[in-house]
């Protein structure tokens, strides 16, 4: 159960948020660094209130729906 840090890019209602996780990987042959990202649909915990731009910590959980298999643990930094 690894913890991942990402930014909230979309909030549908009080239960679902889309979190963008940025990564930098190195190309195996050319050794150039490449920026990539993944968007995860996350379940919002009952004690969490998130807005667009918040830095949050997520972790994997059992699937809640067809696309949601991550849960927001806490808000690290609020958006301004």
N, CA, C and O atoms as a printed pandas DataFrame, in Angstrom:
     atom_number atom_name residue_name chain_id  residue_number  x_coord  y_coord  z_coord
0              1         N          UNK        A               1    0.852   -1.180    0.000
1              2        CA          UNK        A               1    0.000    0.000    0.000
2              3         C          UNK        A               1    0.896    1.241    0.000
3              4         O          UNK        A               1    1.247    1.757    1.061
4              5         N          UNK        A               2    1.259    1.710   -1.175
5              6        CA          UNK        A               2    2.135    2.865   -1.261
6              7         C          UNK        A               2    1.327    4.152   -1.249
7              8         O          UNK        A               2    0.183    4.189   -1.703
8              9         N          UNK        A               3    1.931    5.194   -0.728
9             10        CA          UNK        A               3    1.284    6.496   -0.682
10            11         C          UNK        A               3    1.828    7.347   -1.815
11            12         O          UNK        A               3    3.035    7.365   -2.056
12            13         N          UNK        A               4    0.946    8.051   -2.511
13            14        CA          UNK        A               4    1.294    8.853   -3.676
14            15         C          UNK        A               4    0.836   10.281   -3.429
15            16         O          UNK        A               4   -0.226   10.498   -2.846
16            17         N          UNK        A               5    1.627   11.257   -3.865
17            18        CA          UNK        A               5    1.284   12.667   -3.711
18            19         C          UNK        A               5    0.908   13.225   -5.077
19            20         O          UNK        A               5    1.619   13.016   -6.059
20            21         N          UNK        A               6   -0.228   13.945   -5.133
21            22        CA          UNK        A               6   -0.687   14.526   -6.384
22            23         C          UNK        A               6   -1.524   15.770   -6.152
23            24         O          UNK        A               6   -1.760   16.174   -5.013
24            25         N          UNK        A               7   -1.970   16.373   -7.248
25            26        CA          UNK        A               7   -2.755   17.607   -7.213
26            27         C          UNK        A               7   -4.168   17.330   -7.688
27            28         O          UNK        A               7   -4.368   16.613   -8.669
28            29         N          UNK        A               8   -5.141   17.889   -7.006
29            30        CA          UNK        A               8   -6.546   17.727   -7.390
30            31         C          UNK        A               8   -6.817   18.601   -8.611
31            32         O          UNK        A               8   -6.559   19.804   -8.588
32            33         N          UNK        A               9   -7.343   17.988   -9.688
33            34        CA          UNK        A               9   -7.630   18.738  -10.909
34            35         C          UNK        A               9   -9.123   18.833  -11.198
35            36         O          UNK        A               9   -9.545   19.653  -12.013
36            37         N          UNK        A              10   -9.934   17.991  -10.530
37            38        CA          UNK        A              10  -11.367   18.000  -10.798
38            39         C          UNK        A              10  -12.086   17.418   -9.592
39            40         O          UNK        A              10  -11.683   16.384   -9.059
40            41         N          UNK        A              11  -13.157   18.087   -9.163
41            42        CA          UNK        A              11  -13.990   17.584   -8.073
42            43         C          UNK        A              11  -15.402   17.470   -8.596
43            44         O          UNK        A              11  -16.018   18.475   -8.952
44            45         N          UNK        A              12  -15.925   16.247   -8.647
45            46        CA          UNK        A              12  -17.246   16.025   -9.207
46            47         C          UNK        A              12  -18.344   16.337   -8.191
47            48         O          UNK        A              12  -19.250   17.120   -8.477
48            49         N          UNK        A              13  -18.268   15.741   -7.036
49            50        CA          UNK        A              13  -19.211   16.005   -5.945
50            51         C          UNK        A              13  -18.454   15.812   -4.644
51            52         O          UNK        A              13  -17.226   15.888   -4.635
52            53         N          UNK        A              14  -19.144   15.566   -3.558
53            54        CA          UNK        A              14  -18.441   15.433   -2.280
54            55         C          UNK        A              14  -17.847   14.040   -2.071
55            56         O          UNK        A              14  -17.358   13.749   -0.979
56            57         N          UNK        A              15  -17.876   13.166   -3.090
57            58        CA          UNK        A              15  -17.343   11.821   -2.941
58            59         C          UNK        A              15  -16.220   11.481   -3.912
59            60         O          UNK        A              15  -15.443   10.564   -3.649
60            61         N          UNK        A              16  -16.116   12.199   -5.029
61            62        CA          UNK        A              16  -15.150   11.843   -6.062
62            63         C          UNK        A              16  -14.274   13.026   -6.435
63            64         O          UNK        A              16  -14.755   14.151   -6.574
64            65         N          UNK        A              17  -12.981   12.760   -6.595
65            66        CA          UNK        A              17  -12.034   13.776   -7.065
66            67         C          UNK        A              17  -11.062   13.112   -8.022
67            68         O          UNK        A              17  -10.754   11.928   -7.881
68            69         N          UNK        A              18  -10.580   13.870   -8.994
69            70        CA          UNK        A              18   -9.571   13.373   -9.913
70            71         C          UNK        A              18   -8.240   14.001   -9.522
71            72         O          UNK        A              18   -8.129   15.222   -9.411
72            73         N          UNK        A              19   -7.233   13.161   -9.316
73            74        CA          UNK        A              19   -5.927   13.604   -8.839
74            75         C          UNK        A              19   -4.888   13.323   -9.920
75            76         O          UNK        A              19   -4.815   12.217  -10.456
76            77         N          UNK        A              20   -4.076   14.356  -10.236
77            78        CA          UNK        A              20   -3.019   14.233  -11.238
78            79         C          UNK        A              20   -1.696   14.014  -10.520
79            80         O          UNK        A              20   -1.303   14.811   -9.668
80            81         N          UNK        A              21   -1.007   12.919  -10.870
81            82        CA          UNK        A              21    0.269   12.569  -10.263
82            83         C          UNK        A              21    1.351   12.710  -11.327
83            84         O          UNK        A              21    1.327   12.001  -12.333
84            85         N          UNK        A              22    2.304   13.624  -11.110
85            86        CA          UNK        A              22    3.405   13.850  -12.035
86            87         C          UNK        A              22    4.592   12.977  -11.660
87            88         O          UNK        A              22    4.879   12.768  -10.482
88            89         N          UNK        A              23    5.285   12.465  -12.695
89            90        CA          UNK        A              23    6.493   11.665  -12.491
90            91         C          UNK        A              23    7.537   12.101  -13.512
91            92         O          UNK        A              23    7.197   12.607  -14.581
92            93         N          UNK        A              24    8.791   11.904  -13.183
93            94        CA          UNK        A              24    9.881   12.110  -14.125
94            95         C          UNK        A              24   10.595   10.768  -14.274
95            96         O          UNK        A              24   11.107   10.218  -13.299
96            97         N          UNK        A              25   10.625   10.247  -15.499
97            98        CA          UNK        A              25   11.290    8.977  -15.755
98            99         C          UNK        A              25   12.456    9.209  -16.708
99           100         O          UNK        A              25   12.503   10.217  -17.413
100          101         N          UNK        A              26   13.369    8.294  -16.722
101          102        CA          UNK        A              26   14.510    8.381  -17.624
102          103         C          UNK        A              26   14.326    7.363  -18.742
103          104         O          UNK        A              26   14.022    6.198  -18.488
104          105         N          UNK        A              27   14.513    7.811  -19.978
105          106        CA          UNK        A              27   14.379    6.927  -21.128
106          107         C          UNK        A              27   15.469    5.849  -21.050
107          108         O          UNK        A              27   16.630    6.170  -20.797
108          109         N          UNK        A              28   15.111    4.584  -21.262
109          110        CA          UNK        A              28   16.093    3.523  -21.065
110          111         C          UNK        A              28   17.263    3.545  -22.056
111          112         O          UNK        A              28   18.358    3.101  -21.713
112          113         N          UNK        A              29   17.059    4.042  -23.256
113          114        CA          UNK        A              29   18.125    4.046  -24.254
114          115         C          UNK        A              29   18.822    5.399  -24.325
115          116         O          UNK        A              29   20.050    5.472  -24.290
116          117         N          UNK        A              30   18.026    6.484  -24.425
117          118        CA          UNK        A              30   18.592    7.808  -24.668
118          119         C          UNK        A              30   18.955    8.569  -23.393
119          120         O          UNK        A              30   19.578    9.629  -23.463
120          121         N          UNK        A              31   18.576    8.043  -22.243
121          122        CA          UNK        A              31   18.913    8.626  -20.946
122          123         C          UNK        A              31   18.410   10.060  -20.774
123          124         O          UNK        A              31   18.977   10.832  -20.001
124          125         N          UNK        A              32   17.363   10.406  -21.482
125          126        CA          UNK        A              32   16.764   11.731  -21.338
126          127         C          UNK        A              32   15.614   11.624  -20.338
127          128         O          UNK        A              32   14.894   10.626  -20.311
128          129         N          UNK        A              33   15.449   12.658  -19.521
129          130        CA          UNK        A              33   14.352   12.667  -18.544
130          131         C          UNK        A              33   13.075   13.126  -19.221
131          132         O          UNK        A              33   13.070   14.097  -19.977
132          133         N          UNK        A              34   11.986   12.412  -18.938
133          134        CA          UNK        A              34   10.694   12.679  -19.560
134          135         C          UNK        A              34    9.666   12.876  -18.460
135          136         O          UNK        A              34    9.604   12.097  -17.510
136          137         N          UNK        A              35    8.845   13.940  -18.594
137          138        CA          UNK        A              35    7.757   14.178  -17.642
138          139         C          UNK        A              35    6.532   13.399  -18.103
139          140         O          UNK        A              35    6.127   13.491  -19.262
140          141         N          UNK        A              36    5.954   12.644  -17.202
141          142        CA          UNK        A              36    4.716   11.930  -17.476
142          143         C          UNK        A              36    3.749   12.177  -16.325
143          144         O          UNK        A              36    4.148   12.643  -15.258
144          145         N          UNK        A              37    2.494   11.866  -16.545
145          146        CA          UNK        A              37    1.508   12.013  -15.477
146          147         C          UNK        A              37    0.429   10.959  -15.629
147          148         O          UNK        A              37    0.207   10.422  -16.714
148          149         N          UNK        A              38   -0.234   10.677  -14.523
149          150        CA          UNK        A              38   -1.388    9.789  -14.489
150          151         C          UNK        A              38   -2.501   10.495  -13.743
151          152         O          UNK        A              38   -2.249   11.212  -12.775
152          153         N          UNK        A              39   -3.722   10.297  -14.186
153          154        CA          UNK        A              39   -4.892   10.817  -13.484
154          155         C          UNK        A              39   -5.595    9.652  -12.799
155          156         O          UNK        A              39   -5.887    8.634  -13.427
156          157         N          UNK        A              40   -5.863    9.808  -11.513
157          158        CA          UNK        A              40   -6.534    8.780  -10.740
158          159         C          UNK        A              40   -7.851    9.321  -10.210
159          160         O          UNK        A              40   -7.899   10.429   -9.677
160          161         N          UNK        A              41   -8.920    8.544  -10.354
161          162        CA          UNK        A              41  -10.195    8.877   -9.724
162          163         C          UNK        A              41  -10.128    8.373   -8.292
163          164         O          UNK        A              41   -9.818    7.205   -8.056
164          165         N          UNK        A              42  -10.416    9.250   -7.335
165          166        CA          UNK        A              42  -10.229    8.926   -5.924
166          167         C          UNK        A              42  -11.508    9.147   -5.133
167          168         O          UNK        A              42  -12.299   10.044   -5.423
168          169         N          UNK        A              43  -11.685    8.310   -4.137
169          170        CA          UNK        A              43  -12.774    8.456   -3.185
170          171         C          UNK        A              43  -12.342    9.462   -2.122
171          172         O          UNK        A              43  -11.241    9.353   -1.582
172          173         N          UNK        A              44  -13.192   10.436   -1.816
173          174        CA          UNK        A              44  -12.883   11.426   -0.784
174          175         C          UNK        A              44  -13.362   10.890    0.559
175          176         O          UNK        A              44  -14.510   10.467    0.687
176          177         N          UNK        A              45  -12.485   10.907    1.559
177          178        CA          UNK        A              45  -12.838   10.444    2.898
178          179         C          UNK        A              45  -13.881   11.372    3.511
179          180         O          UNK        A              45  -14.061   12.503    3.059
180          181         N          UNK        A              46  -14.558   10.889    4.536
181          182        CA          UNK        A              46  -15.617   11.673    5.177
182          183         C          UNK        A              46  -15.065   12.890    5.906
183          184         O          UNK        A              46  -15.757   13.901    6.019
184          185         N          UNK        A              47  -13.839   12.814    6.400
185          186        CA          UNK        A              47  -13.276   13.919    7.174
186          187         C          UNK        A              47  -12.443   14.876    6.313
187          188         O          UNK        A              47  -11.828   15.795    6.854
188          189         N          UNK        A              48  -12.406   14.688    5.001
189          190        CA          UNK        A              48  -11.587   15.512    4.099
190          191         C          UNK        A              48  -12.481   16.447    3.284
191          192         O          UNK        A              48  -13.564   16.060    2.843
192          193         N          UNK        A              49  -12.018   17.670    3.091
193          194        CA          UNK        A              49  -12.668   18.622    2.184
194          195         C          UNK        A              49  -11.589   19.074    1.213
195          196         O          UNK        A              49  -10.592   19.670    1.622
196          197         N          UNK        A              50  -11.784   18.793   -0.077
197          198        CA          UNK        A              50  -10.775   19.134   -1.073
198          199         C          UNK        A              50  -11.341   20.096   -2.102
199          200         O          UNK        A              50  -12.540   20.110   -2.383
200          201         N          UNK        A              51  -10.433   20.907   -2.661
201          202        CA          UNK        A              51  -10.767   21.832   -3.744
202          203         C          UNK        A              51   -9.734   21.659   -4.848
203          204         O          UNK        A              51   -8.702   21.018   -4.649
204          205         N          UNK        A              52  -10.017   22.229   -6.002
205          206        CA          UNK        A              52   -9.093   22.158   -7.127
206          207         C          UNK        A              52   -7.800   22.886   -6.760
207          208         O          UNK        A              52   -7.837   24.010   -6.259
208          209         N          UNK        A              53   -6.670   22.249   -7.009
209          210        CA          UNK        A              53   -5.372   22.833   -6.712
210          211         C          UNK        A              53   -4.753   22.350   -5.411
211          212         O          UNK        A              53   -3.588   22.649   -5.149
212          213         N          UNK        A              54   -5.486   21.620   -4.594
213          214        CA          UNK        A              54   -4.936   21.103   -3.339
214          215         C          UNK        A              54   -3.908   20.007   -3.612
215          216         O          UNK        A              54   -4.062   19.221   -4.547
216          217         N          UNK        A              55   -2.870   19.962   -2.797
217          218        CA          UNK        A              55   -1.880   18.892   -2.841
218          219         C          UNK        A              55   -2.333   17.835   -1.846
219          220         O          UNK        A              55   -2.455   18.120   -0.654
220          221         N          UNK        A              56   -2.583   16.615   -2.322
221          222        CA          UNK        A              56   -3.157   15.574   -1.477
222          223         C          UNK        A              56   -2.299   14.315   -1.514
223          224         O          UNK        A              56   -1.483   14.116   -2.414
224          225         N          UNK        A              57   -2.509   13.482   -0.516
225          226        CA          UNK        A              57   -1.843   12.187   -0.433
226          227         C          UNK        A              57   -2.900   11.107   -0.632
227          228         O          UNK        A              57   -3.921   11.098    0.055
228          229         N          UNK        A              58   -2.650   10.191   -1.579
229          230        CA          UNK        A              58   -3.618    9.134   -1.874
230          231         C          UNK        A              58   -2.950    7.776   -1.690
231          232         O          UNK        A              58   -1.724    7.667   -1.675
232          233         N          UNK        A              59   -3.779    6.743   -1.549
233          234        CA          UNK        A              59   -3.276    5.378   -1.520
234          235         C          UNK        A              59   -4.316    4.466   -2.142
235          236         O          UNK        A              59   -5.490    4.821   -2.247
236          237         N          UNK        A              60   -3.868    3.277   -2.557
237          238        CA          UNK        A              60   -4.776    2.341   -3.201
238          239         C          UNK        A              60   -5.650    1.660   -2.155
239          240         O          UNK        A              60   -5.238    1.447   -1.015
240          241         N          UNK        A              61   -6.850    1.329   -2.569
241          242        CA          UNK        A              61   -7.791    0.626   -1.702
242          243         C          UNK        A              61   -8.578   -0.357   -2.569
243          244         O          UNK        A              61   -8.337   -0.446   -3.773
244          245         N          UNK        A              62   -9.493   -1.078   -1.985
245          246        CA          UNK        A              62  -10.290   -1.982   -2.798
246          247         C          UNK        A              62  -11.211   -1.160   -3.700
247          248         O          UNK        A              62  -11.608   -0.062   -3.310
248          249         N          UNK        A              63  -11.559   -1.643   -4.872
249          250        CA          UNK        A              63  -12.353   -0.850   -5.819
250          251         C          UNK        A              63  -13.710   -0.438   -5.246
251          252         O          UNK        A              63  -14.479   -1.260   -4.746
252          253         N          UNK        A              64  -13.973    0.875   -5.342
253          254        CA          UNK        A              64  -15.246    1.424   -4.877
254          255         C          UNK        A              64  -16.263    1.411   -6.007
255          256         O          UNK        A              64  -17.452    1.181   -5.786
256          257         N          UNK        A              65  -15.784    1.660   -7.221
257          258        CA          UNK        A              65  -16.632    1.615   -8.404
258          259         C          UNK        A              65  -15.776    1.142   -9.573
259          260         O          UNK        A              65  -14.674    0.627   -9.382
260          261         N          UNK        A              66  -16.293    1.323  -10.783
261          262        CA          UNK        A              66  -15.579    0.842  -11.968
262          263         C          UNK        A              66  -14.224    1.530  -12.144
263          264         O          UNK        A              66  -13.257    0.886  -12.551
264          265         N          UNK        A              67  -14.143    2.818  -11.845
265          266        CA          UNK        A              67  -12.908    3.570  -12.065
266          267         C          UNK        A              67  -12.185    3.972  -10.784
267          268         O          UNK        A              67  -11.005    4.318  -10.838
268          269         N          UNK        A              68  -12.853    3.938   -9.642
269          270        CA          UNK        A              68  -12.248    4.403   -8.400
270          271         C          UNK        A              68  -11.655    3.243   -7.614
271          272         O          UNK        A              68  -12.373    2.362   -7.140
272          273         N          UNK        A              69  -10.319    3.258   -7.482
273          274        CA          UNK        A              69   -9.663    2.285   -6.618
274          275         C          UNK        A              69   -8.583    2.958   -5.770
275          276         O          UNK        A              69   -7.661    2.297   -5.291
276          277         N          UNK        A              70   -8.701    4.271   -5.589
277          278        CA          UNK        A              70   -7.806    5.040   -4.738
278          279         C          UNK        A              70   -8.631    5.867   -3.765
279          280         O          UNK        A              70   -9.793    6.179   -4.022
280          281         N          UNK        A              71   -8.010    6.218   -2.640
281          282        CA          UNK        A              71   -8.686    7.001   -1.614
282          283         C          UNK        A              71   -7.764    8.127   -1.161
283          284         O          UNK        A              71   -6.556    7.933   -1.022
284          285         N          UNK        A              72   -8.344    9.307   -0.931
285          286        CA          UNK        A              72   -7.571   10.451   -0.456
286          287         C          UNK        A              72   -7.383   10.317    1.053
287          288         O          UNK        A              72   -8.356   10.219    1.801
288          289         N          UNK        A              73   -6.124   10.315    1.492
289          290        CA          UNK        A              73   -5.831   10.192    2.917
290          291         C          UNK        A              73   -5.891   11.531    3.622
291          292         O          UNK        A              73   -6.577   11.678    4.634
292          293         N          UNK        A              74   -5.162   12.522    3.079
293          294        CA          UNK        A              74   -5.107   13.820    3.745
294          295         C          UNK        A              74   -4.734   14.888    2.737
295          296         O          UNK        A              74   -4.207   14.609    1.660
296          297         N          UNK        A              75   -5.027   16.130    3.126
297          298        CA          UNK        A              75   -4.644   17.294    2.328
298          299         C          UNK        A              75   -3.314   17.799    2.888
299          300         O          UNK        A              75   -3.224   18.168    4.059
300          301         N          UNK        A              76   -2.286   17.811    2.042
301          302        CA          UNK        A              76   -0.961   18.263    2.477
302          303         C          UNK        A              76   -0.871   19.780    2.441
303          304         O          UNK        A              76   -0.391   20.403    3.388
304          305         N          UNK        A              77   -1.336   20.376    1.338
305          306        CA          UNK        A              77   -1.264   21.826    1.184
306          307         C          UNK        A              77   -2.524   22.305    0.493
307          308         O          UNK        A              77   -2.915   21.778   -0.548
308          309         N          UNK        A              78   -3.164   23.324    1.088
309          310        CA          UNK        A              78   -4.382   23.893    0.524
310          311         C          UNK        A              78   -4.055   24.791   -0.658
311          312         O          UNK        A              78   -2.986   25.401   -0.700
312          313         N          UNK        A              79   -4.973   24.874   -1.622
313          314        CA          UNK        A              79   -4.830   25.791   -2.755
314          315         C          UNK        A              79   -5.129   27.205   -2.282
315          316         O          UNK        A              79   -5.891   27.416   -1.339
316          317         N          UNK        A              80   -4.515   28.161   -2.955
317          318        CA          UNK        A              80   -4.713   29.564   -2.556
318          319         C          UNK        A              80   -5.660   30.277   -3.488
319          320         O          UNK        A              80   -5.937   31.461   -3.299
